[in-house]
Amino acid sequence: MEKNYFLAKWLNGEISEDELKNSLNEEEIHSYKKIIDATKQLKTPNYNIEEGLEKIKSKHTNIKVKKINFTKYVYRVAAMLAIIISSYYFISNKNTTYVTNLAEKTSFELPDNSNVDLNADSEITFKSKNWEKDRILNLKGEAFFKVTKGSKFTVNTNLGKVQVLGTQFNVIVRDTYFEVQCYEGLVSVSYNNKTVKVPARNSFKILNSKTELITELHEINPSWIDNNSSFKSIPYKYVIKEVERQFKIKINYDSSLEELLFTGNFTHENLEVALQAVCVPLNLKFTIFSDNQVSLQ
């Protein structure tokens, strides 16, 4: 549209060709010049208006009146309106989804300016429509929320539901491992027809259908926000899965190690350092192969 505006001004002599070059490139100007030169070669045919009118009068033309089927047009308009309305309904009710891949994290804001940090290999889905009244989202994986005050804020997972009014909390849902870490305010966790209140600096964990209330949160936010994963008495298989998730690798190890409880941490910034952190406590050695495969012995 802007190009057409400046082209029209140039054709009317309101701006120079040099000024036109600020909006159109030389190739475009050259093309328009060729069109203008071609149109100048066209000649308007001579036509006697009075003779033409006399010829029309001398002819006896039977004019046929065609009836318009208004019902057909009403149906067409109604169909178009139905398509427009249904399209609007579909778009306004469409889910918004954020997904992270392996070795990827992302941050985003919800419609109420609440902030979400999404860990690797995770997914959040919600509806933007009426968000201020229905602040409900679905989570797979792990996310840290900083929720602005307002209506009830709900995080649905396949292992439990978390509800707050305005606070900061982290939710982990991986296979049979479900944990809610409250960093500010109060969090309500519902699972198996039960409800537990988790206050600030506390975490609530469900692991293999067993529940535990832990009161040892000293950090101001979950460690993974700072590219470091920490664990306390977590089965080794979940630790290995997190290493795979953060570095996009496949780790092969003895299945007898899966249920051993691990306490420690690893960095997300250096694979060898991370592997040392999760292998040394168990007297394991690792080998890194060129195809993103790792073996623990």
Residue, then its C-alpha position, 0 to 999 in steps of 0.5 A: m500500500e505504501k508503494n502504491y501511495f508514492l507511485a501515485k504521487w510520482l505519476n501526479g508530479e507531486i514528487s521527483e523520481d529521486e524521491l520515489k527511489n526512497s520507496l521503490n527500487e530501480e527495477e520496480i521504477h523501470s517496470y512502471k516506466k515501461i508500462i507508462d510508455a506502452t499506455k502512451q502508444l494506445k489511441t482512443p478510437n473516434y466515436n460519434i455519440e449522437e450516431g450511437l444513440e440513434k442506432i440504439k433508438s432504432k432497434h426494438t429490443n425486448i428487455k427480459v426481466k430476470k427475477i432475483n431469488f432472494t431466498k437463495y441469496v439469504y441462504r448464501v449470506a447466512a452460510m457465510l455468516a455461519i462460517i465467519i462465526s464458527s471460525y471466530y469461535f474456533i480461533s478464540n477457543k484454540n489452545t495456546t501451547y508452549v513446548t521445549n525440546l531436549a536440551e532446551k528451556t524457554s520463558f514466557e508470560l501468560p495473559d495476566n503477566s504471570n511468568v513461566d519458566l519451562n524446563a527441557d522436554s516439557e509442555i504447557t497448554f492453556k486457553s487465552k480466552n477469559w484467562e483473567k477469570d479461568r486461569i487454568l493450564n495443563l503441564k507435562g514436565e517441569a515449570f516454575f511459575k511466578v503468578t500475579k495475584g487474581s483469580k484462582f490459578t490452577v496447574n493440572t497434571n496427570l498426577g495431581k492438581v496445584q492451585v494458588l492465588g498468587t505466589q511462586f512455585n515449581v511443579i515437576v511431573r515425570d512418570t510416577y514422580f510428582e513434586v511441588q516446591c513452594y517458594e512464596g505464599l501458599v500452594s494447595v495440592s490435590y491428588n487422589n481425592k486428598t488436598v495438602k497445603v504447602p507453605a513457603r519454603n516447603s515441598f510436597k513430593i509423590l514418588n511411586s504413590k508414596t507421599e512426603l512433605i519436605t521442609e528444606l527449601h533454602e534456595i530462592n528458586p529451583s536450581w534448574i533456572d540457574n542451569n543446575s539440577s539438584f536431587k535429594s533421595i531421588p531414584y537414580k533413574y530420574v537423575i539419569k533421565e534428567v541428564e539425558r534431557q538436558f544434554k540430548i543424549k542417551i545413557n546406557y547403564d545397569s538396570s540394577l542402579e535404577e532404584l538407588l537413591f541419589t543426592g547431589n547435583f549436576t551442571h547443564e553447561n558441561l557434559e563431562v562435568a555433569l557425568q562426573a557428578v552423577c557417576v563418582p558418588l556411585n563409583l561409576k565410570f563413563t564413556i562418551f561416544s560420537d553418536n550422542q551415546v554414553s555408557l556407564q560401568 
